[in-house]
């Protein structure tokens, strides 16, 4: 349905357009919601063009399978990330320096220069004391880490290092628990425990 309440915009095939010339304004962000920019900030509206969130975000992603949507706000101390729920409420506080997508209810986040792992209720599962230059999101239960030696390893969802930072390539295990890695000029396959398979 297209709302007639707004004289400037309307929905055509799920795309919000200007009413007079049908030029797209913004696309769906999932769950029947649309992201729209007003006065330089993004917010979310529903199919009746009602505001779901305030227009205060620098960035809004798509809703994920868990019905949470990543957002970003510009603060005096830098960009901060969090997640809003399908009701437009900030379920995961918009306070993190970085935050990855959730996997099985858990996400890697960075706060005050350290990584940790939180759940969808914004509770800390692994304390923010993981000191790495880079830590990726959880994928098949593991996150890639890059050490200060510029080598790669992995950490599990409990925050335990499974493979130390000794490989020359990023490690991302497939669904079967294997990845092709490089070390000392050689390329081979390892399992999730770092055991060489080829």
GISULJO-V377667 format. One record per run of one state. SS is the DSSP state (H for helix, E for strand, L for the rest). FROM is the first residue (numbers start at 1). TO is the last residue. If there is no record, write none. Layout:
[[SS | FROM | TO] [SS | FROM | TO]]
This chain:
[[L | 1 | 8] [E | 9 | 12] [L | 13 | 14] [E | 15 | 18] [L | 19 | 23] [E | 24 | 26] [L | 27 | 27] [E | 28 | 30] [L | 31 | 32] [E | 33 | 38] [L | 39 | 40] [E | 41 | 45] [L | 46 | 50] [E | 51 | 51] [L | 52 | 56] [E | 57 | 57] [L | 58 | 58] [E | 59 | 63] [L | 64 | 68] [E | 69 | 75] [L | 76 | 77] [E | 78 | 84] [L | 85 | 89] [E | 90 | 96] [L | 97 | 97] [E | 98 | 99] [L | 100 | 102] [E | 103 | 103] [L | 104 | 105] [E | 106 | 111] [L | 112 | 113] [E | 114 | 119] [L | 120 | 123] [E | 124 | 130] [L | 131 | 133] [E | 134 | 135] [L | 136 | 138] [E | 139 | 139] [L | 140 | 141] [E | 142 | 146] [L | 147 | 151] [E | 152 | 156] [L | 157 | 160] [E | 161 | 167] [L | 168 | 177] [E | 178 | 183] [L | 184 | 185] [E | 186 | 191] [L | 192 | 195] [E | 196 | 196] [L | 197 | 198]]
